[in-house]
């Protein structure tokens, strides 16, 4: 009998690379190569590029790289109308953290405008109140009171108390704290 040559086991086909898998890897372990992989994927899949930009923006926001987050959200926003509330919320949050508060209320319009309540509506009221707290604290207090049932807690109460404090109403702030 002739010796049979050993064959290498058949390799299973490689799993297709998905945007979801790339984003998950980047968020689990942020690194320039993971970011580059998402950017490369976006370049090769133009239809998914806005979602890639949204994902890069969220990751930059979470890493407190607000200028990069703002740039990513601004690029993604025009092409993501069906989820405009997501891009609007995160863009406003990054702008607030960058101390760029002008026009935040207008930028959050899509969060409040839909027929179905956005999951970001309550948090958006808090962002909007934080944006005006230093310049118009009474407006921040009124806004948080008007939408009290919608705002997440304890964040809502902390911001309401901070707004009362900014408005000079220490007794009311102390009661809420």
TORKEMAR-719957 format. One record per residue: z, x, y of N, C-alpha, C in turn; residue in three letters. Coordinates in steps of 0.05 Angstrom, whole numbers, plus 5000, padded with zeros to 4 digits. Atoms other than C-alpha are relative to their C-alpha. Last residue first. Layout:
N
n.z Z | n.x X | n.y Y | ca.z Z | ca.x X | ca.y Y | c.z Z | c.x X | c.y Y | r ALA
...
END
This chain:
177
n.z 4996 | n.x 4976 | n.y 5016 | ca.z 5941 | ca.x 4392 | ca.y 6360 | c.z 5021 | c.x 4994 | c.y 4979 | r UNK
n.z 5021 | n.x 4998 | n.y 5021 | ca.z 5925 | ca.x 4321 | ca.y 6381 | c.z 5003 | c.x 5024 | c.y 4983 | r UNK
n.z 4997 | n.x 5022 | n.y 5019 | ca.z 5991 | ca.x 4309 | ca.y 6417 | c.z 4979 | c.x 5002 | c.y 4978 | r UNK
n.z 4977 | n.x 4994 | n.y 5017 | ca.z 5989 | ca.x 4378 | ca.y 6449 | c.z 5003 | c.x 4978 | c.y 4979 | r UNK
n.z 5009 | n.x 4978 | n.y 5018 | ca.z 5919 | ca.x 4365 | ca.y 6477 | c.z 5022 | c.x 5005 | c.y 4980 | r UNK
n.z 5018 | n.x 5012 | n.y 5019 | ca.z 5943 | ca.x 4298 | ca.y 6506 | c.z 4990 | c.x 5021 | c.y 4980 | r UNK
n.z 4985 | n.x 5018 | n.y 5018 | ca.z 6003 | ca.x 4332 | ca.y 6539 | c.z 4982 | c.x 4987 | c.y 4978 | r UNK
n.z 4984 | n.x 4986 | n.y 5021 | ca.z 5960 | ca.x 4390 | ca.y 6564 | c.z 5016 | c.x 4981 | c.y 4982 | r UNK
n.z 4981 | n.x 5020 | n.y 5011 | ca.z 5909 | ca.x 4348 | ca.y 6601 | c.z 5015 | c.x 5012 | c.y 4977 | r UNK
n.z 4974 | n.x 4998 | n.y 4987 | ca.z 5876 | ca.x 4403 | ca.y 6643 | c.z 5020 | c.x 4979 | c.y 4991 | r UNK
n.z 5000 | n.x 5020 | n.y 4979 | ca.z 5804 | ca.x 4385 | ca.y 6624 | c.z 5027 | c.x 5000 | c.y 5015 | r UNK
n.z 5019 | n.x 4991 | n.y 4979 | ca.z 5799 | ca.x 4450 | ca.y 6585 | c.z 4999 | c.x 4981 | c.y 5023 | r UNK
n.z 4988 | n.x 4977 | n.y 4987 | ca.z 5862 | ca.x 4429 | ca.y 6547 | c.z 4982 | c.x 5010 | c.y 5022 | r UNK
n.z 4979 | n.x 5010 | n.y 4982 | ca.z 5832 | ca.x 4360 | ca.y 6533 | c.z 5013 | c.x 5023 | c.y 5015 | r UNK
n.z 5014 | n.x 5013 | n.y 4977 | ca.z 5769 | ca.x 4395 | ca.y 6507 | c.z 5021 | c.x 4988 | c.y 5020 | r UNK
n.z 5010 | n.x 4979 | n.y 4983 | ca.z 5810 | ca.x 4441 | ca.y 6462 | c.z 4987 | c.x 4989 | c.y 5025 | r UNK
n.z 4976 | n.x 4988 | n.y 4986 | ca.z 5847 | ca.x 4380 | ca.y 6435 | c.z 4991 | c.x 5023 | c.y 5019 | r UNK
n.z 4991 | n.x 5020 | n.y 4981 | ca.z 5780 | ca.x 4345 | ca.y 6421 | c.z 5024 | c.x 5011 | c.y 5015 | r UNK
n.z 5017 | n.x 4999 | n.y 4977 | ca.z 5753 | ca.x 4409 | ca.y 6389 | c.z 5008 | c.x 4979 | c.y 5021 | r UNK
n.z 4996 | n.x 4974 | n.y 4986 | ca.z 5812 | ca.x 4415 | ca.y 6343 | c.z 4983 | c.x 5002 | c.y 5025 | r UNK
n.z 4975 | n.x 5001 | n.y 4985 | ca.z 5809 | ca.x 4340 | ca.y 6327 | c.z 5005 | c.x 5027 | c.y 5015 | r UNK
n.z 5003 | n.x 5019 | n.y 4978 | ca.z 5735 | ca.x 4344 | ca.y 6308 | c.z 5026 | c.x 4999 | c.y 5017 | r UNK
n.z 5016 | n.x 4987 | n.y 4979 | ca.z 5743 | ca.x 4407 | ca.y 6266 | c.z 4998 | c.x 4982 | c.y 5025 | r UNK
n.z 4984 | n.x 4999 | n.y 4975 | ca.z 5799 | ca.x 4375 | ca.y 6225 | c.z 4985 | c.x 5011 | c.y 5024 | r UNK
n.z 4972 | n.x 4991 | n.y 4994 | ca.z 5760 | ca.x 4333 | ca.y 6210 | c.z 5007 | c.x 5023 | c.y 4982 | r UNK
n.z 4984 | n.x 4990 | n.y 5023 | ca.z 5686 | ca.x 4317 | ca.y 6212 | c.z 5027 | c.x 5010 | c.y 5010 | r UNK
n.z 4996 | n.x 4971 | n.y 5000 | ca.z 5659 | ca.x 4275 | ca.y 6269 | c.z 5018 | c.x 5009 | c.y 4977 | r UNK
n.z 5022 | n.x 4985 | n.y 5012 | ca.z 5630 | ca.x 4206 | ca.y 6256 | c.z 5007 | c.x 5030 | c.y 4997 | r UNK
n.z 5003 | n.x 5007 | n.y 5029 | ca.z 5691 | ca.x 4162 | ca.y 6268 | c.z 4979 | c.x 5016 | c.y 4986 | r UNK
n.z 4977 | n.x 4990 | n.y 5016 | ca.z 5706 | ca.x 4199 | ca.y 6333 | c.z 4997 | c.x 4994 | c.y 4970 | r UNK
n.z 5011 | n.x 4996 | n.y 5027 | ca.z 5637 | ca.x 4187 | ca.y 6363 | c.z 5021 | c.x 5009 | c.y 4980 | r UNK
n.z 5020 | n.x 5020 | n.y 5006 | ca.z 5659 | ca.x 4157 | ca.y 6430 | c.z 4989 | c.x 5002 | c.y 4971 | r UNK
n.z 4988 | n.x 5026 | n.y 5004 | ca.z 5722 | ca.x 4198 | ca.y 6430 | c.z 4980 | c.x 4979 | c.y 4992 | r UNK
n.z 4985 | n.x 4999 | n.y 5025 | ca.z 5685 | ca.x 4263 | ca.y 6419 | c.z 5015 | c.x 4974 | c.y 4994 | r UNK
n.z 5019 | n.x 4999 | n.y 5023 | ca.z 5635 | ca.x 4246 | ca.y 6473 | c.z 5014 | c.x 5000 | c.y 4973 | r UNK
n.z 5012 | n.x 5026 | n.y 5002 | ca.z 5689 | ca.x 4225 | ca.y 6523 | c.z 4981 | c.x 4999 | c.y 4975 | r UNK
n.z 4980 | n.x 5019 | n.y 5010 | ca.z 5728 | ca.x 4289 | ca.y 6512 | c.z 4988 | c.x 4973 | c.y 4994 | r UNK
n.z 4995 | n.x 4992 | n.y 5028 | ca.z 5666 | ca.x 4332 | ca.y 6520 | c.z 5020 | c.x 4982 | c.y 4987 | r UNK
n.z 5023 | n.x 5009 | n.y 5016 | ca.z 5646 | ca.x 4294 | ca.y 6583 | c.z 5004 | c.x 5006 | c.y 4970 | r UNK
n.z 4996 | n.x 5029 | n.y 5002 | ca.z 5716 | ca.x 4305 | ca.y 6612 | c.z 4977 | c.x 4988 | c.y 4983 | r UNK
n.z 4981 | n.x 5006 | n.y 5021 | ca.z 5708 | ca.x 4380 | ca.y 6596 | c.z 5005 | c.x 4970 | c.y 4996 | r UNK
n.z 4995 | n.x 5029 | n.y 4996 | ca.z 5645 | ca.x 4386 | ca.y 6638 | c.z 5019 | c.x 4991 | c.y 4978 | r UNK
n.z 5012 | n.x 5009 | n.y 4974 | ca.z 5630 | ca.x 4461 | ca.y 6649 | c.z 5006 | c.x 4970 | c.y 5006 | r UNK
n.z 4991 | n.x 4983 | n.y 4978 | ca.z 5675 | ca.x 4493 | ca.y 6596 | c.z 4990 | c.x 4990 | c.y 5027 | r UNK
n.z 4971 | n.x 4999 | n.y 4996 | ca.z 5670 | ca.x 4437 | ca.y 6545 | c.z 5008 | c.x 5016 | c.y 5024 | r UNK
n.z 4994 | n.x 5008 | n.y 4973 | ca.z 5595 | ca.x 4425 | ca.y 6553 | c.z 5030 | c.x 5002 | c.y 5007 | r UNK
n.z 5020 | n.x 4989 | n.y 4981 | ca.z 5568 | ca.x 4463 | ca.y 6493 | c.z 5008 | c.x 4993 | c.y 5029 | r UNK
n.z 4993 | n.x 4972 | n.y 4995 | ca.z 5631 | ca.x 4449 | ca.y 6452 | c.z 4982 | c.x 5012 | c.y 5021 | r UNK
n.z 4975 | n.x 5000 | n.y 4984 | ca.z 5618 | ca.x 4374 | ca.y 6461 | c.z 5008 | c.x 5029 | c.y 5006 | r UNK
n.z 5007 | n.x 5008 | n.y 4973 | ca.z 5546 | ca.x 4383 | ca.y 6437 | c.z 5024 | c.x 5000 | c.y 5018 | r UNK
n.z 5016 | n.x 4979 | n.y 4986 | ca.z 5568 | ca.x 4423 | ca.y 6377 | c.z 4994 | c.x 4993 | c.y 5029 | r UNK
n.z 4981 | n.x 4978 | n.y 4994 | ca.z 5621 | ca.x 4371 | ca.y 6359 | c.z 4986 | c.x 5023 | c.y 5014 | r UNK
n.z 4984 | n.x 5009 | n.y 4977 | ca.z 5570 | ca.x 4315 | ca.y 6366 | c.z 5020 | c.x 5021 | c.y 5007 | r UNK
n.z 5016 | n.x 4996 | n.y 4976 | ca.z 5523 | ca.x 4356 | ca.y 6321 | c.z 5015 | c.x 4990 | c.y 5025 | r UNK
n.z 4997 | n.x 4972 | n.y 4992 | ca.z 5576 | ca.x 4361 | ca.y 6267 | c.z 4985 | c.x 5005 | c.y 5026 | r UNK
n.z 4973 | n.x 4995 | n.y 4992 | ca.z 5579 | ca.x 4286 | ca.y 6263 | c.z 5005 | c.x 5028 | c.y 5010 | r UNK
n.z 4993 | n.x 5015 | n.y 4975 | ca.z 5504 | ca.x 4277 | ca.y 6263 | c.z 5028 | c.x 5006 | c.y 5009 | r UNK
n.z 4991 | n.x 4982 | n.y 4980 | ca.z 5488 | ca.x 4333 | ca.y 6212 | c.z 5010 | c.x 4986 | c.y 5025 | r UNK
n.z 4974 | n.x 4989 | n.y 5009 | ca.z 5482 | ca.x 4289 | ca.y 6151 | c.z 5012 | c.x 5019 | c.y 5020 | r UNK
n.z 5002 | n.x 4972 | n.y 5009 | ca.z 5430 | ca.x 4252 | ca.y 6191 | c.z 5027 | c.x 5009 | c.y 4990 | r UNK
n.z 4982 | n.x 4981 | n.y 4988 | ca.z 5437 | ca.x 4177 | ca.y 6195 | c.z 4997 | c.x 5027 | c.y 4988 | r UNK
n.z 4979 | n.x 4994 | n.y 5019 | ca.z 5375 | ca.x 4140 | ca.y 6172 | c.z 5018 | c.x 5021 | c.y 5013 | r UNK
n.z 4990 | n.x 5026 | n.y 5009 | ca.z 5333 | ca.x 4109 | ca.y 6226 | c.z 5023 | c.x 5003 | c.y 4980 | r UNK
n.z 5011 | n.x 5013 | n.y 5024 | ca.z 5325 | ca.x 4177 | ca.y 6257 | c.z 5013 | c.x 4973 | c.y 4993 | r UNK
n.z 5023 | n.x 5019 | n.y 4996 | ca.z 5340 | ca.x 4194 | ca.y 6329 | c.z 4991 | c.x 4986 | c.y 4975 | r UNK
n.z 4990 | n.x 5027 | n.y 4996 | ca.z 5410 | ca.x 4226 | ca.y 6325 | c.z 4978 | c.x 4979 | c.y 4999 | r UNK
n.z 4977 | n.x 5005 | n.y 5018 | ca.z 5393 | ca.x 4293 | ca.y 6294 | c.z 5009 | c.x 4971 | c.y 5003 | r UNK
n.z 5010 | n.x 5008 | n.y 5026 | ca.z 5324 | ca.x 4291 | ca.y 6328 | c.z 5023 | c.x 4996 | c.y 4979 | r UNK
n.z 5011 | n.x 5028 | n.y 5001 | ca.z 5357 | ca.x 4291 | ca.y 6396 | c.z 4992 | c.x 4991 | c.y 4972 | r UNK
n.z 4988 | n.x 5014 | n.y 5023 | ca.z 5397 | ca.x 4355 | ca.y 6383 | c.z 4989 | c.x 4971 | c.y 4997 | r UNK
n.z 5010 | n.x 4988 | n.y 5025 | ca.z 5352 | ca.x 4398 | ca.y 6427 | c.z 5011 | c.x 4986 | c.y 4976 | r UNK
n.z 5028 | n.x 5008 | n.y 5005 | ca.z 5364 | ca.x 4350 | ca.y 6485 | c.z 4989 | c.x 5011 | c.y 4974 | r UNK
n.z 5000 | n.x 5029 | n.y 5006 | ca.z 5440 | ca.x 4360 | ca.y 6479 | c.z 4971 | c.x 4990 | c.y 4995 | r UNK
n.z 4992 | n.x 5005 | n.y 5028 | ca.z 5432 | ca.x 4435 | ca.y 6473 | c.z 4999 | c.x 4970 | c.y 4993 | r UNK
n.z 5019 | n.x 5016 | n.y 5015 | ca.z 5393 | ca.x 4439 | ca.y 6538 | c.z 5007 | c.x 4995 | c.y 4971 | r UNK
n.z 5018 | n.x 5018 | n.y 4984 | ca.z 5431 | ca.x 4496 | ca.y 6569 | c.z 4981 | c.x 4985 | c.y 4981 | r UNK
n.z 4993 | n.x 5029 | n.y 5003 | ca.z 5484 | ca.x 4523 | ca.y 6521 | c.z 4982 | c.x 4981 | c.y 5015 | r UNK
n.z 5024 | n.x 5012 | n.y 4987 | ca.z 5459 | ca.x 4594 | ca.y 6509 | c.z 5003 | c.x 4970 | c.y 4997 | r UNK
n.z 4993 | n.x 5008 | n.y 4973 | ca.z 5527 | ca.x 4626 | ca.y 6493 | c.z 4977 | c.x 4989 | c.y 5016 | r UNK
n.z 5012 | n.x 4979 | n.y 4982 | ca.z 5498 | ca.x 4660 | ca.y 6431 | c.z 5006 | c.x 4995 | c.y 5029 | r UNK
n.z 4986 | n.x 4975 | n.y 5006 | ca.z 5544 | ca.x 4618 | ca.y 6387 | c.z 4990 | c.x 5023 | c.y 5017 | r UNK
n.z 4973 | n.x 5003 | n.y 4990 | ca.z 5517 | ca.x 4556 | ca.y 6422 | c.z 5016 | c.x 5026 | c.y 4995 | r UNK
n.z 5000 | n.x 4997 | n.y 4971 | ca.z 5446 | ca.x 4579 | ca.y 6410 | c.z 5028 | c.x 4998 | c.y 5012 | r UNK
n.z 5005 | n.x 4971 | n.y 4994 | ca.z 5459 | ca.x 4590 | ca.y 6336 | c.z 5000 | c.x 5004 | c.y 5030 | r UNK
n.z 4976 | n.x 4985 | n.y 5008 | ca.z 5490 | ca.x 4520 | ca.y 6330 | c.z 4997 | c.x 5030 | c.y 5007 | r UNK
n.z 4979 | n.x 5005 | n.y 4980 | ca.z 5434 | ca.x 4488 | ca.y 6369 | c.z 5025 | c.x 5016 | c.y 4994 | r UNK
n.z 5009 | n.x 4987 | n.y 4976 | ca.z 5381 | ca.x 4521 | ca.y 6324 | c.z 5021 | c.x 4996 | c.y 5022 | r UNK
n.z 4995 | n.x 4972 | n.y 5002 | ca.z 5421 | ca.x 4500 | ca.y 6263 | c.z 4991 | c.x 5016 | c.y 5024 | r UNK
n.z 4971 | n.x 4994 | n.y 5002 | ca.z 5425 | ca.x 4428 | ca.y 6284 | c.z 5005 | c.x 5030 | c.y 4999 | r UNK
n.z 4987 | n.x 5005 | n.y 4974 | ca.z 5353 | ca.x 4423 | ca.y 6308 | c.z 5029 | c.x 5007 | c.y 4999 | r UNK
n.z 5007 | n.x 4978 | n.y 4982 | ca.z 5326 | ca.x 4456 | ca.y 6245 | c.z 5013 | c.x 4997 | c.y 5027 | r UNK
n.z 4989 | n.x 4975 | n.y 5010 | ca.z 5364 | ca.x 4409 | ca.y 6200 | c.z 4994 | c.x 5023 | c.y 5019 | r UNK
n.z 4972 | n.x 4999 | n.y 4995 | ca.z 5350 | ca.x 4347 | ca.y 6241 | c.z 5013 | c.x 5026 | c.y 4991 | r UNK
n.z 4995 | n.x 4990 | n.y 4973 | ca.z 5276 | ca.x 4362 | ca.y 6241 | c.z 5030 | c.x 5001 | c.y 5007 | r UNK
n.z 4972 | n.x 4992 | n.y 5000 | ca.z 5274 | ca.x 4352 | ca.y 6166 | c.z 5007 | c.x 5012 | c.y 5027 | r UNK
n.z 4984 | n.x 5018 | n.y 5018 | ca.z 5210 | ca.x 4311 | ca.y 6162 | c.z 5029 | c.x 5008 | c.y 4999 | r UNK
n.z 4993 | n.x 5026 | n.y 4988 | ca.z 5184 | ca.x 4348 | ca.y 6225 | c.z 5017 | c.x 4982 | c.y 4981 | r UNK
n.z 4980 | n.x 5013 | n.y 5018 | ca.z 5186 | ca.x 4416 | ca.y 6191 | c.z 5009 | c.x 4973 | c.y 5012 | r UNK
n.z 5013 | n.x 5008 | n.y 5025 | ca.z 5123 | ca.x 4449 | ca.y 6219 | c.z 5019 | c.x 4985 | c.y 4981 | r UNK
n.z 5023 | n.x 5018 | n.y 4996 | ca.z 5145 | ca.x 4452 | ca.y 6292 | c.z 4988 | c.x 4990 | c.y 4973 | r UNK
n.z 4996 | n.x 5028 | n.y 4990 | ca.z 5216 | ca.x 4476 | ca.y 6274 | c.z 4974 | c.x 4984 | c.y 5002 | r UNK
n.z 5001 | n.x 5020 | n.y 5021 | ca.z 5201 | ca.x 4537 | ca.y 6231 | c.z 4998 | c.x 4972 | c.y 5011 | r UNK
n.z 5026 | n.x 4998 | n.y 5014 | ca.z 5183 | ca.x 4587 | ca.y 6286 | c.z 4997 | c.x 4978 | c.y 4979 | r UNK
n.z 5022 | n.x 5008 | n.y 4981 | ca.z 5240 | ca.x 4564 | ca.y 6331 | c.z 4973 | c.x 5002 | c.y 4987 | r UNK
n.z 5000 | n.x 5030 | n.y 4997 | ca.z 5288 | ca.x 4566 | ca.y 6272 | c.z 4978 | c.x 4991 | c.y 5019 | r UNK
n.z 5010 | n.x 5013 | n.y 5025 | ca.z 5269 | ca.x 4638 | ca.y 6254 | c.z 4999 | c.x 4970 | c.y 5003 | r UNK
n.z 5029 | n.x 4994 | n.y 5003 | ca.z 5276 | ca.x 4663 | ca.y 6326 | c.z 4989 | c.x 4986 | c.y 4975 | r UNK
n.z 5015 | n.x 5016 | n.y 4979 | ca.z 5343 | ca.x 4628 | ca.y 6335 | c.z 4970 | c.x 5004 | c.y 4997 | r UNK
n.z 5000 | n.x 5028 | n.y 5008 | ca.z 5369 | ca.x 4658 | ca.y 6270 | c.z 4984 | c.x 4983 | c.y 5019 | r UNK
n.z 5019 | n.x 5002 | n.y 5022 | ca.z 5347 | ca.x 4728 | ca.y 6289 | c.z 4999 | c.x 4971 | c.y 4990 | r UNK
n.z 5027 | n.x 4997 | n.y 4990 | ca.z 5383 | ca.x 4721 | ca.y 6356 | c.z 4979 | c.x 4997 | c.y 4978 | r UNK
n.z 5010 | n.x 5023 | n.y 4986 | ca.z 5444 | ca.x 4692 | ca.y 6321 | c.z 4973 | c.x 5003 | c.y 5013 | r UNK
n.z 5022 | n.x 4987 | n.y 4986 | ca.z 5457 | ca.x 4747 | ca.y 6271 | c.z 4985 | c.x 4978 | c.y 5015 | r UNK
n.z 4994 | n.x 4998 | n.y 4972 | ca.z 5524 | ca.x 4717 | ca.y 6251 | c.z 4980 | c.x 5016 | c.y 5016 | r UNK
n.z 4993 | n.x 4972 | n.y 4996 | ca.z 5510 | ca.x 4730 | ca.y 6177 | c.z 5007 | c.x 5006 | c.y 5029 | r UNK
n.z 4976 | n.x 4995 | n.y 5016 | ca.z 5512 | ca.x 4655 | ca.y 6165 | c.z 5010 | c.x 5029 | c.y 5003 | r UNK
n.z 4977 | n.x 5014 | n.y 4987 | ca.z 5463 | ca.x 4646 | ca.y 6222 | c.z 5026 | c.x 5006 | c.y 4985 | r UNK
n.z 4993 | n.x 4985 | n.y 4976 | ca.z 5417 | ca.x 4699 | ca.y 6193 | c.z 5023 | c.x 4987 | c.y 5015 | r UNK
n.z 4987 | n.x 4975 | n.y 5009 | ca.z 5419 | ca.x 4665 | ca.y 6125 | c.z 5008 | c.x 5017 | c.y 5024 | r UNK
n.z 4973 | n.x 5007 | n.y 5009 | ca.z 5404 | ca.x 4598 | ca.y 6158 | c.z 5015 | c.x 5025 | c.y 4991 | r UNK
n.z 4983 | n.x 5007 | n.y 4977 | ca.z 5346 | ca.x 4628 | ca.y 6196 | c.z 5028 | c.x 4993 | c.y 4992 | r UNK
n.z 4993 | n.x 4975 | n.y 4987 | ca.z 5317 | ca.x 4662 | ca.y 6135 | c.z 5018 | c.x 4995 | c.y 5024 | r UNK
n.z 4980 | n.x 4987 | n.y 5017 | ca.z 5320 | ca.x 4595 | ca.y 6098 | c.z 5009 | c.x 5027 | c.y 5012 | r UNK
n.z 4975 | n.x 5015 | n.y 4998 | ca.z 5286 | ca.x 4559 | ca.y 6156 | c.z 5021 | c.x 5015 | c.y 4983 | r UNK
n.z 4988 | n.x 4994 | n.y 4974 | ca.z 5233 | ca.x 4614 | ca.y 6159 | c.z 5027 | c.x 4985 | c.y 5004 | r UNK
n.z 4990 | n.x 4972 | n.y 5001 | ca.z 5220 | ca.x 4607 | ca.y 6085 | c.z 5013 | c.x 5008 | c.y 5026 | r UNK
n.z 4975 | n.x 5001 | n.y 5015 | ca.z 5215 | ca.x 4532 | ca.y 6093 | c.z 5012 | c.x 5027 | c.y 4997 | r UNK
n.z 4979 | n.x 5012 | n.y 4984 | ca.z 5163 | ca.x 4542 | ca.y 6148 | c.z 5027 | c.x 4998 | c.y 4986 | r UNK
n.z 4989 | n.x 4982 | n.y 4979 | ca.z 5125 | ca.x 4592 | ca.y 6105 | c.z 5021 | c.x 4987 | c.y 5018 | r UNK
n.z 4971 | n.x 4998 | n.y 5002 | ca.z 5118 | ca.x 4545 | ca.y 6045 | c.z 5013 | c.x 5018 | c.y 5022 | r UNK
n.z 4989 | n.x 5027 | n.y 5000 | ca.z 5047 | ca.x 4522 | ca.y 6061 | c.z 5031 | c.x 5000 | c.y 4999 | r UNK
n.z 4997 | n.x 5011 | n.y 4973 | ca.z 5029 | ca.x 4593 | ca.y 6081 | c.z 5012 | c.x 4972 | c.y 5001 | r UNK
n.z 5000 | n.x 5029 | n.y 5004 | ca.z 5042 | ca.x 4619 | ca.y 6010 | c.z 5005 | c.x 4986 | c.y 5027 | r UNK
n.z 5019 | n.x 5007 | n.y 5022 | ca.z 5024 | ca.x 4693 | ca.y 6009 | c.z 4998 | c.x 4970 | c.y 4995 | r UNK
n.z 5027 | n.x 4991 | n.y 4993 | ca.z 5055 | ca.x 4707 | ca.y 6077 | c.z 4980 | c.x 4992 | c.y 4979 | r UNK
n.z 5010 | n.x 5018 | n.y 4979 | ca.z 5116 | ca.x 4665 | ca.y 6059 | c.z 4972 | c.x 5007 | c.y 5009 | r UNK
n.z 5006 | n.x 5025 | n.y 5013 | ca.z 5125 | ca.x 4704 | ca.y 5994 | c.z 4988 | c.x 4980 | c.y 5021 | r UNK
n.z 5025 | n.x 4995 | n.y 5015 | ca.z 5121 | ca.x 4770 | ca.y 6032 | c.z 4991 | c.x 4973 | c.y 4986 | r UNK
n.z 5022 | n.x 4998 | n.y 4980 | ca.z 5173 | ca.x 4745 | ca.y 6082 | c.z 4973 | c.x 5004 | c.y 4986 | r UNK
n.z 5005 | n.x 5027 | n.y 4990 | ca.z 5218 | ca.x 4723 | ca.y 6024 | c.z 4977 | c.x 5000 | c.y 5020 | r UNK
n.z 5012 | n.x 5016 | n.y 5021 | ca.z 5210 | ca.x 4790 | ca.y 5989 | c.z 4994 | c.x 4971 | c.y 5009 | r UNK
n.z 5028 | n.x 4993 | n.y 5001 | ca.z 5223 | ca.x 4827 | ca.y 6054 | c.z 4986 | c.x 4984 | c.y 4978 | r UNK
n.z 5012 | n.x 5013 | n.y 4977 | ca.z 5290 | ca.x 4791 | ca.y 6062 | c.z 4969 | c.x 5005 | c.y 4999 | r UNK
n.z 5001 | n.x 5029 | n.y 5006 | ca.z 5309 | ca.x 4811 | ca.y 5991 | c.z 4987 | c.x 4985 | c.y 5023 | r UNK
n.z 5021 | n.x 5006 | n.y 5020 | ca.z 5288 | ca.x 4883 | ca.y 6005 | c.z 4999 | c.x 4970 | c.y 4993 | r UNK
n.z 5028 | n.x 4999 | n.y 4990 | ca.z 5326 | ca.x 4884 | ca.y 6072 | c.z 4979 | c.x 4995 | c.y 4978 | r UNK
n.z 5010 | n.x 4972 | n.y 4999 | ca.z 5390 | ca.x 4861 | ca.y 6038 | c.z 4972 | c.x 5000 | c.y 5012 | r UNK
n.z 5018 | n.x 4994 | n.y 4978 | ca.z 5433 | ca.x 4798 | ca.y 6034 | c.z 4992 | c.x 5030 | c.y 5001 | r UNK
n.z 4997 | n.x 4971 | n.y 4993 | ca.z 5464 | ca.x 4792 | ca.y 5965 | c.z 4980 | c.x 5007 | c.y 5022 | r UNK
n.z 4980 | n.x 4988 | n.y 5017 | ca.z 5477 | ca.x 4720 | ca.y 5944 | c.z 5006 | c.x 5029 | c.y 5007 | r UNK
n.z 4974 | n.x 5010 | n.y 4991 | ca.z 5439 | ca.x 4692 | ca.y 6003 | c.z 5023 | c.x 5011 | c.y 4984 | r UNK
n.z 4994 | n.x 4989 | n.y 4974 | ca.z 5379 | ca.x 4737 | ca.y 5988 | c.z 5028 | c.x 4990 | c.y 5010 | r UNK
n.z 4993 | n.x 4971 | n.y 5002 | ca.z 5380 | ca.x 4722 | ca.y 5914 | c.z 5007 | c.x 5012 | c.y 5027 | r UNK
n.z 4974 | n.x 4998 | n.y 5014 | ca.z 5383 | ca.x 4647 | ca.y 5927 | c.z 5009 | c.x 5029 | c.y 4997 | r UNK
n.z 4979 | n.x 5006 | n.y 4980 | ca.z 5327 | ca.x 4653 | ca.y 5977 | c.z 5028 | c.x 5002 | c.y 4988 | r UNK
n.z 4999 | n.x 4978 | n.y 4981 | ca.z 5282 | ca.x 4689 | ca.y 5927 | c.z 5022 | c.x 4995 | c.y 5021 | r UNK
n.z 4987 | n.x 4977 | n.y 5013 | ca.z 5298 | ca.x 4639 | ca.y 5872 | c.z 5003 | c.x 5023 | c.y 5019 | r UNK
n.z 4972 | n.x 5007 | n.y 5006 | ca.z 5284 | ca.x 4579 | ca.y 5917 | c.z 5014 | c.x 5024 | c.y 4988 | r UNK
n.z 4986 | n.x 4996 | n.y 4975 | ca.z 5219 | ca.x 4611 | ca.y 5943 | c.z 5030 | c.x 4995 | c.y 4995 | r UNK
n.z 4999 | n.x 5023 | n.y 4983 | ca.z 5196 | ca.x 4615 | ca.y 5871 | c.z 5015 | c.x 5007 | c.y 5026 | r UNK
n.z 4981 | n.x 4996 | n.y 4978 | ca.z 5174 | ca.x 4674 | ca.y 5830 | c.z 4998 | c.x 4976 | c.y 5018 | r UNK
n.z 5012 | n.x 4999 | n.y 4974 | ca.z 5138 | ca.x 4651 | ca.y 5767 | c.z 5022 | c.x 5003 | c.y 5021 | r UNK
n.z 4995 | n.x 5025 | n.y 4986 | ca.z 5176 | ca.x 4670 | ca.y 5705 | c.z 4986 | c.x 5002 | c.y 5027 | r UNK
n.z 4980 | n.x 4998 | n.y 4979 | ca.z 5144 | ca.x 4728 | ca.y 5669 | c.z 5003 | c.x 4973 | c.y 5014 | r UNK
n.z 5012 | n.x 4998 | n.y 4973 | ca.z 5105 | ca.x 4711 | ca.y 5606 | c.z 5023 | c.x 5000 | c.y 5021 | r UNK
n.z 5004 | n.x 5027 | n.y 4989 | ca.z 5143 | ca.x 4725 | ca.y 5543 | c.z 4990 | c.x 5003 | c.y 5028 | r UNK
n.z 4984 | n.x 5005 | n.y 4977 | ca.z 5130 | ca.x 4794 | ca.y 5515 | c.z 4995 | c.x 4971 | c.y 5009 | r UNK
n.z 5015 | n.x 5012 | n.y 4978 | ca.z 5103 | ca.x 4798 | ca.y 5445 | c.z 5019 | c.x 4994 | c.y 5023 | r UNK
n.z 4997 | n.x 5029 | n.y 4999 | ca.z 5145 | ca.x 4844 | ca.y 5402 | c.z 4984 | c.x 4989 | c.y 5025 | r UNK
n.z 4979 | n.x 5007 | n.y 4981 | ca.z 5115 | ca.x 4913 | ca.y 5397 | c.z 5002 | c.x 4970 | c.y 5001 | r UNK
n.z 5009 | n.x 5012 | n.y 4975 | ca.z 5075 | ca.x 4921 | ca.y 5334 | c.z 5024 | c.x 4995 | c.y 5019 | r UNK
n.z 4982 | n.x 5019 | n.y 4987 | ca.z 5095 | ca.x 4967 | ca.y 5279 | c.z 4989 | c.x 4991 | c.y 5026 | r UNK
n.z 4991 | n.x 4991 | n.y 4973 | ca.z 5037 | ca.x 4997 | ca.y 5243 | c.z 5018 | c.x 4979 | c.y 5012 | r UNK
n.z 5008 | n.x 5019 | n.y 4978 | ca.z 5035 | ca.x 4976 | ca.y 5171 | c.z 5011 | c.x 5012 | c.y 5026 | r UNK
n.z 4978 | n.x 5006 | n.y 4981 | ca.z 5038 | ca.x 5032 | ca.y 5121 | c.z 4990 | c.x 4983 | c.y 5022 | r UNK
n.z 5002 | n.x 4984 | n.y 4976 | ca.z 4983 | ca.x 5025 | ca.y 5069 | c.z 5023 | c.x 4993 | c.y 5019 | r UNK
n.z 5000 | n.x 5017 | n.y 4976 | ca.z 5000 | ca.x 5000 | ca.y 5000 | c.z 5000 | c.x 5017 | c.y 5025 | r UNK
END
